[in-house]
Amino acid sequence: MSDIARRFPENPLLMPKDLKSSTAEMQIISLLNPGVFQFENKIWLLVRVAESVAQKEGVVFFPIVNKLGKIEIIEIPLNDPDLIANDVRVINYKGLDYLTTISHLRLVCSTDGVNFHEPENTEIIMGSGILEQFGIEDCRVSKIGETYYLTYTAVSENGVGVGLRTTKNWQHFESAGMILPPHNKDCAIFEELINGKYYALHRPSSPQIGGNYIWLAESHDGIHWGNHKCIIKTRQGQWDSARVGAGAAPIRTEKGWLEIYHGADADNRYCLGAFLMDLENPSQVIARSLDPIMMPKENYELSGFFGYVVFTNGHIVNGDLLTIYYGAADEFVCGAHFSIAEILSGLSIV
């Protein structure tokens, strides 16, 4: 099984020029993999928008969110001896790391799932507080009952962790703060309780011992998580040899919980695969794809802010039809269709 995705002929669906920057000083560098949900008979994308500042000769700028929740631009002369700026993504100043871009989340909607626009009455979802000082990224949206759970990557000088906000109407949000501390990301909450418990996939990182693996956690309230178990590891010499991470909420099927995940190799080539978990005991992985179900091959996936990337954390399920919205080359938002039955038939028993 290799690349069974049916890409939208309209791809890319969204490009940086399609949205306005958050302030006059900022410019949108890229749009990245959105969270996806349905609300008021529309399909909504919660797009990650990465912004930066136009650089000037002899000076480096980088944005942060200050204590008032506003974007503040830090300006450092390039000849400052405390500055290390040899990476386009991260700089180091006085021993601390800073991102060259800052991300927030933006709501766009569609009635046909192809043509998206940003309604005038929607607000930008920004980082808040010291633990989201460098922005919020890669939101997954899960709906349990009438409540939408937004799990996202919270970035600050303290590290990268998982934040949680909830809403029922997409106008008012409640924050539960950081529910999984650094270093952790790629958190997707199951959309059903199993034996009275919440379950979630997440990805702690261990660069010395262990690796970038997918873990399972459980909770009695959706906020406090425990009983963590490592369930999916990288595979040496394969397309997911360097890191793996969960996509959106697992999909309930007759055969088990189906999860679409991303994997990357040593060359930072990101593909999509799938694995299947037991319905009653999701810590038991039943099957997994040997080959990617989607790999970067179109021009808009190969070339962009960071090329050779397909990355998803949002989808819509309609019977056998799985519609995935994904980030391409860390710059564009795209869409693709899959058959759930076809994915399941291509999995190999673990």
N, C-alpha and C positions, 0 to 999 in steps of 0.2 A: 504494500500500500504506500503510495507516494504522491502527495499533492492531489487530493481529491476535491479541492476547493473550487467552487464555481464563482469566480470573482464578478462583482458588479461591473457591467460595461461602462458605467458612469464614473468609476474610480478615477482619481481621488474624489471623495464626496466633499471633503473640506480641506482647504489649504490655509496657510497663515494669513493670506490677503483677505480671506472671507470674514474675519472677525476684527473688531477694533481693539486696539491696545487699551489696557486698564487706565493709563494716564497719558498725558501728552509727552512726558519724558521717556516713556517706555516704548519698545517696539517688539512685536511678536516674532519670535525666532522659529518656533515650531508648534504644531498641534500634535498631541500624542494620544495613545490608546484611551478611549472613553469608557466609563461605566455606562450601562444601558438599562433602561427600565421603561415600563408602560404606565401612563398616567393620563386620565381624561381623554381616552381614545386616541392618544398620540404616542409615538415612539420618541423617547428622549435620550439624548446623549449627554453625559457629564464629562466634557472634554477637558483634558489637561492642557493648559495653555502655558507655554514657557516663554518668558519675556526677558529682555535685557535692555541695556542702554547703548546707544551709539558711542563707540569708543573714539577718543581723540589721541593724537600723537603725544607720546610722553606721559600719558596718564592711563590708569586702569580704573574702571568703574565697576562696582558690583552692587546689586540691590539686596536689601534685607527688609523684613517686616519689623518695625520698631514696637516699643511697648504699647503704643497707642493703636496698633493694628494698621498703621499706614506704611506704605513703601518708602523706604529711606535709601538714598543713593550714597554709597561710600566712595570717596575719591582718593586714590593713592598714587603718588608719582612712581613711574616705573623704575626710577633710580633709588627708591627707598631701600635701604639695606635689609629691612625686615620683610620685604616682599619676595615671594617665589611665585612667578607667573609663567611657568613653562607648559601649562596644560590649558586647552581652550575651555575645559569644563569646570575645573577646580583651581583655585589659587590658594596660597598659604600666606597669611600675614600675621606676624608676631606669634608664630607657632600655631595659629588656628586656621582651619580650612574654611573656605567660603565657596559657594557656587557662583559661577559667572552668569547664570540665569536664575530666575525665581518663577515658580509655577503656582498657578491657582486653577480653580475649576470653573467651567463655564457651561451653562445649560443651553442646549439647542434642541429643537423639536421638529417633527415631521409627521405628516399624515400618510405618506406613502413609503416611508422608510428609506428614501433615496435623497430627496430634496429637503435639506435642513436649514432652519433659520433661527436666529436668536430673538425671542420675544422681547418687547420693550420693557415689560414689567418684571423681568427676572434680574436677580442680583448676582454679582460675582461672588463666588464662595472663596474667601481668602483664608490664609493661615492666620491663626490667632494664638498669641502667647509665646513664651520663650521656646517651647518645644516645637513650634511651627515657624520659627523665625526665618528660615530659608525657604519656606513654601510648603505646599501640600501637593501630592502627586498620585497618579495611578489609582483612582477611586474605583472600587467595586461596589455595586448596589445590590442588596438582597432584600426581598420583601417577605416578612413573616406576619401574617394577619393583615392589619392595616398599617403596619409600621415599616418604613424603609430604613435599612441599616447601611450607612455609608462608611466603609472601611477604606482608609487611604494611608499613604506613606507620609509621615510627618518628619520634616528635615530641619535640623538645627545644628549649632556647634556642638551639641551634646550627643549627636548621632542621628540614626535613622530608625524610627519606630512606627508602630501602627496606631493611628488615631481613629476614633469612632464618633460619628454624629448620627442622630436619628431624626426623622421627620415623618409626618403623616400627610402634610399638605404642600410641601416644597416651598412654603413661605416662612415657616418657623422651624428652627432646628435646635435640638438639644445636644450638647457636647458631653461625652463621657470621658474626654481627655485621652491620654495614651493608654491603650489597653494591652499592648505588647511592647516592651521596652527594646531599645537598640541591642543588637542590630537585627531588625526584623522588618519584613515587608510582604507583599503579595498575599494579603489576607482576604479570604473569601468565605463568608458565612453561608452554611447550608440554609435553604429556604423552608425547611421543615424541621421540627424537633424530632429526635429519634429517642424513643423510650424516655421522653420527658426532658431531654437535654438538648441544648444548642451544641452544634459542632461547627468547626471552622478549620480551613486549611491555612497554613502560614509558612513563611520561609525565613527562619533564623539563619545567620551566616557564621561559619566557623572557618576562617582561613588557615589556621594552624592544624588543628585536629578536626577531622570531619570535612564538611564542605557545604555547598549551597543546595540544601535538600528541602523537599516538601514535608512538612510535619502536619499532624492532626491534633487538634485540641478540643476539649469539651468544657461546657459551662452550664450553670444552673440559671443564669440571668442574662447571658449574652454580653456581659461586661467583664466578669472575672473568669479567667481561663486557667485550666490545669489539665492534668493527666496527658501531657504532651507525648506524642509518639511520632517517630520518624517513619514515613511510609513510602517515600519515593526518593531514590538516590540517583546521582549522575551515573552515566555508563561510559567507561573508558573506551575511547576510540570511536564513539558513535556521535550522532548529531547533537546529543544532549550531554556531552562529556564534561562541560565546565560548570553549568548551573541549570537548575530547573526551578520553576515557580508556577503557582496556581494561576489560572485565568479567572473566570467569573464563578458564581455559585455552581456547585455540581448539579447535574440534571438527573432527575429521578427517571429511571427506565425499569422495565420489567426484569432486566438482567442485573441491575445494580445502579449505583450512583456513577454517572459518567462525568468525568472531569476533562476539560480541554486545558492543556498546560503549555507553557513555553519552555523551550530548552535552547541552550547556546553552547557552541563549541569553543575551542581555544582561540579561534579567530573572530569571536564575537558575532557569529552568524546565528541569528535567532529564527527558529522554526516553531511550528505548533505540533503537538502530539496529543494523545489521549490515554487515560487509564480508567479502570472500572473498579469500584469499591463495593463491598457487600452492603446490602440495604439495611441490615440490622446492626452490623458491626463494621463501620466504614474504615476502621484501622486495618481491615483485611483487604488487601489489594488482590483482585481476581485476575485481571488481565491488563496488558499495556501494549501500546503500539511500538513495533520495532522500528518502523520508518516514520518520518514526519507525515502528517496529514495535510500540511501546508508548509511551503518553504518560499523564501523570497526569490522571485524570478522575473517579475514585471519591473519595468524601468523605475516606477514610483516606489518600489520596494528595495531596489538595489542602490538608488542614488537619492540622497537627501542629507539632512543634518547629521545622521549617523546611519550609513547604508547597510544593506543586507539584513534587514529586520522586518519580521512580521510579529506582532505582539498584541494579544487581546486580553481584556479583562471585562468584556461585556457582550451579551448575546440575547436574542429573543428566540423562544421555542414555540413552534406552532405545529403540533403533531410530530411528524417525522422531519419537518423542516427546521433546521437550525441556522439562524442568521447571525453570523458573527460580525461585529464591528471591530476593526483593529487599527492599530497604528502601523504605518508603513514608513520605514527609513527614519523613524523618529521625527517626522515632519508632517505627514499627511494622515487624514482619517479616511478609511476605506471600508468596504463591506464585501462579504462573501457568503454564499449559501453552502450548506452541507446536508447530507442525508444522515440522520442519526443511525439508522439501520446499517448504512454502509460503513460508518465509523466502527460500530460494534462488531460487524462481521470481519473487519480487518485486524482486530486486536488478537494478541497472542496470550495464551494462558501463562500466568507467572509461575 
